[in-house]
Amino acid sequence: MPEIQATPHRLYAARRQWLTGLSLLVGVILLVWWFWPSQPEPRRGGGHWGDGGPVPVRVASVLQGDFPIELKALGTVTAYNRVDVRPRVEGQLVEVLFADGQRVEAGELLARIDPRPYEVALQQALGVQQENQAQLRNAEIDLARYRGLYEQDSIAKQTLDTQQALVNQYRGTLQSNQAAVAQARLNLGFTQVRAPIGGRLGLRQVDAGNLVGPGDTLPLVVITQTQPVSVLFTLPEAELPAVLQQFRGGRSLPVEAWDRNERIRLAEGRLDSLDNLIDTATGTVKLKARFENAEELLFPNQFVNVRLRLQTRENATLMPAAAVQYGARGTFVYVVDGDNKVQVRPIVAGPSNGELTLVEQGVQAGDRLVLEGTDRLREGSLVEVVGDSEAPATVQAETGAQDDA
């Protein structure tokens, strides 16, 4: 076969590939050099985090104060009474005397129905009653006359008995007339629609001029009792024994209602009652709290956050909840001593409200605990305190004590 000789074109392509490969190699070397980790600069105070230098941390002090033990739940505001105001008689609605959302008292006049047909019915009933009264008086006079004649042996006993029966008949008719008059008066009174209970009115459903009656689909208005008001909420059955111990012991358990974001306390009340069974589907029990709701901040069907206070631990040892650590050996905290060295100390933690945790044993008031920077700590580590949360924690503790008071 003839030998293939290299042409200028082939030589140029080979040289170009070689230069491209060399350029890529140089680029890779530059990238490796650029991103190669450099040695950290020494921090003030000497040493590095990785070679025994001080670790920056935030700390907070252990406090002593009153701590409320509370159970939290979601609740629904429920009215004790709710009434659909409907007319008791039929007729034309001639006057509406209330405004939407108005607060009314029991017996207050809300509306008027045209009374004229019922006034006429009352006059008719009174007329019939007077007619029957006259007939009864005449029959009683005849009965007295017949008794005298019967004593004189002038009439038969049958005539006297017949007149006595006629008197009794008129008396029964007169009693029916009296009932008819009372019914007419009652219907006339029903033309004035009054509030059956005190509470807050809803929106008006019917306007003046419409024909209304007891069988209408829509009521005139709805009255909801808002003072007092109740809040229904549920608790897990595991928390029920502690509640029963306090409630059946005669203690009045305070209940607070907070808004959705738990920033505003809407009202304070008391635990009113418990349901008599546990819901097997959810494992919870229903409870009802009573609120006087003087400011009417609780609205029926409103969702609220409920805090049921079981008791208040006085002079308790309190620590920030963020300082609690969990490990294989249980619950512990990092305590900073006077030399800014860390001690790993096991604790027995009690209830917590999300910000503060009650400590049964392990620390005491004044101890400084690490809040942030715990991932680089171990027993004996040297730390540098860069933030102290002592003031905010103190404020929280004082606020909790004031709320308890």
TIZADO-605030 format. One record per residue (C-alpha): residue in three letters; x negated, y, z. Coordinates in steps of 0.001 Angstrom, whole numbers, plus 500000, padded with zeros to 6 digits. Last residue first. Example, Ala and Ser with C-alpha at 12.3 -4.5 7.8 and 13.67 -1.06 7.14 Angstrom:
BEGIN
ser486330498940507140
ala487700495500507800
# end
This chain:
BEGIN
ala550447538019589916
asp549694535255587493
asp549436537762584651
gln546979539799586681
ala544775536765587285
gly544773535925583590
thr543739539444582717
glu540937539357585264
ala539627536098583770
gln539768537428580244
val537966540616581203
thr535247538624582889
ala534837536496579768
pro534540539624577643
ala531830541051579943
glu529711537893580194
ser529473537274576474
asp525685537801576325
gly523878537867572995
val520236537398571933
val519117535233574844
glu515814533606573829
val515574529947574676
leu512885527483575809
ser514030523871575573
gly513787521835578806
glu516438519261577889
arg517421519653574249
leu518590522482572061
arg518615523001568280
asp522365522351567729
thr523277524420570796
gly522759527789569099
glu526001529356570282
leu527786529301573661
val524979528465576089
leu525967528633579751
arg524708530981582452
asp525561529900585994
gly527091532680588099
ala530016530683589500
gln529254527004589804
val528628524102587486
gly529092520315587517
gln532511519866589126
glu536221520454588502
val535670522988585728
leu538697524906584412
thr538280525852580770
leu538726529353579364
glu539542530442575816
gly541770527638574485
asn543949527458577593
ser541995524603579161
pro542788521992581792
gly539986520214583668
ala536366519525582773
val534091517253584810
ile530546518318584025
pro527206516845582923
arg524219519229582990
val521606519534580255
gln519152522134581506
val517781524782579179
lys514866527072579908
asn515133530836580142
asp512891530886583235
gly515839531797585484
asp517853528819584286
val520017528466581164
val522668525758581516
tyr523614523663578482
val526952521958579089
phe528206518376579393
thr531132516077578631
gly530490512366578244
arg527365510225577889
ala527736509792574131
gly528186513509573688
tyr530695516334573966
gln529777519963574649
val531814522600576513
ala530418526119576054
ala533157527183573630
ala535798526725576364
pro534262529585578314
met533875528666581999
leu536106528879585026
thr535639527704588610
ala538984528065590407
asn539708530643593077
glu543446529878592883
arg544840527135590669
thr548241528260589388
gln551054525756588846
leu553307524176586220
arg553575527149583878
leu555650526399580771
arg554395528387577790
val556729528504574806
asn555896529749571331
val558962531129569598
phe561241530294566668
gln564357532505566481
asn567744530777566094
pro569360533388568396
phe567176536502568848
leu564882537039571827
leu563754540651572102
glu567085541521573708
glu565467543914576211
ala567289542324579152
asn566723538809577810
glu567933537107581013
phe566010534036579872
arg566958530436580706
ala564750527507579707
lys565983524229578240
leu563975521022577915
lys564081518224575363
val561971515073575743
thr559424513737573284
gly558327510344571972
thr559240511310568414
ala561538508478567299
thr562220507260570844
asp563714510605571864
ile563500510563575638
leu566665510692577733
asn568521512797580303
asp567564516194578856
leu565952518700581150
ser567347521853582772
asp566862525551583541
leu563130526261583407
arg562777529939584231
gly562381533124582213
glu559929535681580888
ala560367537513577593
leu558714538531574326
arg555023538138575139
ile553237539496572090
arg550073537982570614
glu551012534329570354
asn551071534551566534
arg554648533225566332
asp555876535434569181
trp555668534448572827
ala558301533107575248
glu557189532558578848
val558528529949581267
pro558201530077585054
leu558929526872587022
ser561196527347590032
arg560067524684592475
gly562674522406594042
gly560608519229594132
arg562671517961591229
phe561064520582588978
gln557464520159590189
gln557287516376590061
leu559471516295586958
val557073518562585068
ala554003516493585971
pro555837513280585066
leu556969514685581654
glu553536515425580181
ala553098511912578726
glu556658512126577336
pro555524514817574937
leu557304518165575399
thr560250519649573534
phe561775523111573344
leu565175524795573653
val565268528470574609
ser568324529926576337
val569990533332576330
pro571403535576579038
gln572303538030577675
thr572477537268573950
gln576014535917573620
thr576920535718569951
ile580149537188568601
val581115536367565009
val583399538631562955
leu586813538578561272
pro586466534846560716
leu586154533371557224
thr588214530393556117
asp591543531917557125
gly594028529630558861
pro594766531929561816
gly595861534776559528
val594692537818557617
leu596132539991554871
asn593569542561553817
gly594010546299554345
ala591023546755556643
asp587968544786555578
val587026541197556427
gln583646539556557175
arg582045542139559465
leu578409541343560207
gly577473539971563614
leu578586541232566986
arg576392541023570080
gly577816539721573323
gly580740539733575707
ile583374537058575325
pro586940536788573962
ala586628540132572118
arg590087541541571395
val592345541427568337
gln595442543549568931
thr598226541950566879
phe597994539164569430
gly599972541306571873
leu602958541272569531
asn602661537509569295
leu602711537274573079
arg605741539554573372
ala607589537409570818
gln606637534252572682
ala607843535741575974
val611157536737574340
ala611569533226572932
ala610830531748576361
gln613473533997577917
asn615969532922575278
ser615261529281576049
gln616000529986579724
leu619218531748578683
thr620288528697576713
gly619682526497579739
arg621742528832581941
tyr624493528939579329
gln624690525139579333
asn624756525011583143
val627679527432583150
leu629538525334580567
ala628977522202582658
gln630501523908585699
gln633497524956583587
thr634049521360582501
asp633744520117586074
leu636422522568587269
thr638806521551584505
gln638243517864585287
lys639068518378588950
ala642590519431587956
ile643988522839588695
ser646295524315591387
asp645135522196594353
gln644525525341596370
glu640857524302596627
tyr640920523763592869
leu642246527286592345
gly639422528745594381
arg636841526649592536
tyr638357527700589225
arg637903531409590065
ala634215530876590952
leu633667528999587680
asp635378531757585716
ile633004534326587198
glu629999532047586400
ala631173531691582796
asn631432535487582412
arg627950535982583830
leu626539533282581546
gln628125534807578466
ala626677538206579330
gln623199536710579839
asn623534534899576508
glu624141538184574694
gln621247539884576526
gln618867537090575528
val619971537234571892
gly619233540958571859
leu615824540512573531
ala614825537933570941
gln615855540251568135
gln613916543141569666
leu610806540955569966
ala611059539874566332
val611283543535565284
glu608142544365567292
tyr606450541375565675
pro607183542627562163
arg605958546124563158
pro602602545123564725
asp600345545542561645
ile597093543883562820
arg594617545820564922
ala590876545286565365
leu588064544955567938
leu589572545883571307
glu587223545007574193
gly588366542071576326
ala584845540727576983
glu582254543425576392
val580844544486573041
arg577403545096571503
gln577602546358567947
gly575781544540565151
asp578230545654562494
ala580570548336563789
phe583864547830565595
leu587377549283565499
val588818547774562315
glu592358548996561592
val595378547922559528
leu594704544213559026
gln597934543010557408
gly599672540113559056
glu599412536597560394
val598931535835564069
arg596073534567566240
pro593420536439564258
arg589918534884564227
val586775535794566184
asp584214533035565676
val582593532581569095
arg579026531748570145
asn578082530963573731
tyr574823529975575471
ala572847531301572502
thr569806529308571394
val566236530510570886
thr564136527734569379
gly560934526418570929
leu557408525323570069
ala555315523974572942
lys552557524858575375
leu552054523427578861
glu550426525742581370
ile547991525516584273
pro547409529108585356
phe543822529864586466
asp542972532211589327
gly539348533304589530
gln535693532263589562
leu533411532815586626
val530662530903584811
ser528493533252582771
ala528206533483579012
val525302532804576657
arg524312533401573049
val521218531606571771
pro517920532239569950
val515543529268570351
pro512179530066571939
gly509121528487570285
gly508352524761570700
asp506983523960567220
gly510162523906565125
trp511633527167566351
his508246528848565846
gly505658530106568327
gly504981533504569859
gly507154536066571608
arg508093537826568420
arg508700535239565796
pro505837533722563713
glu506382533817559987
pro507764530682558496
gln505403528592556321
ser506348528627552654
pro508681526215550973
trp507683525591547283
phe510266527352545152
trp507862529491543141
trp505120526853542849
val507542524216541633
leu509017526667539150
leu505571527666537874
ile504535524023537419
val507756523281535509
gly507174526237533229
val503587525171532494
leu504789521704531546
leu507501523162529274
ser504958525362527493
leu502606522416526936
gly505433520364525454
thr506346523189523074
leu502699523653522020
trp502346519950521219
gln505591519915519230
arg504420522905517184
arg501036521297516427
ala502791518160515178
ala505145520185512961
tyr502253522216511478
leu500280519059510710
arg503276517530508933
his503717520569506702
pro500026520718505835
thr500264517148504546
ala498751514171506279
gln497797511422503785
ile499751508219503537
glu497474505391502364
pro498744503496499313
met500000500000500000
# end
